[in-house]
């Protein structure tokens, strides 16, 4: 992988940025044919040294933090005179999953790239952790990605918030009858479920790949008691039917000793968020 070229730009942004929550955004060429985009929400780190790595949903981008519930969290922190953490949003495009295989030729496996290369490099440009906490927040596709890092790289984070995660109770190999039953049981939207199944079948064509990337299968054997604090949330009217899988994930992780806060959203649709409980969790 080519050397990342935006670090000098980060130094300039950090040295001269005000404390206003205006993101410093840019693009980095990782290989000749592949790049990532980022947004960095700076803060006064003498008041809050925490860093949140943000994982956006499908169809989102590096700007999504300030376009979705992030702006409500910012407002809550501001109105309550709470110093905000630094937010680092990294995007590889509108659709990407933190798998154990590369996203593009010439790159390492995506989990390895994100955790072993990008996280430490971004933190170094901020002057390092400085004793603050590293936290993770992701919604929808990003919620699935957050669950992968929670399950496989748990020691990296002090807290993980998994919101409306793409965790269905069907698999890429479910039969037509099983998929129909899932939609009837959860009230999920047919078009959204069909799209979800199509995507998962393309991404995980074999049972072996699926079992190594299925949150509900992995959490059953997750007994790492050094796991970070976990926040789980989903609307009970989620149009993909993700409420059922998220609730199962909560119960299974709790049974394995994970300290967590489960926040079901009554009448909530896909990616409804309870701002106060989430903002409090991240403090």
Buried (B, 14 or more C-beta within 10 A) or exposed (E): EEEBEBEEBBEEBBEEBEEEBEBBBBBBBBEEEBBBBBBBBBBEBEEBBBBBBBBBBBEBBBBBBBEBBBEBBBEBBEEEEBBBBBBBBBBBBEEBBBBEBBBBEEBBBBBBBBBBBBBEBBBEBBEEBEEBBBBBBBBBBBBBBBBBBBBBBBEBBEBBBBBBBBBBBBBBBBEEEEBEBBBEEBEBBEEBBEEBBEBBBEBBEEEEBBEBBBBBBBBBEBEBEEBBBBBBBBBBBBBBBBBBBBBBBBEBBBEBEBEBBBBBBEEBEBBBBBEEBBBBBBB
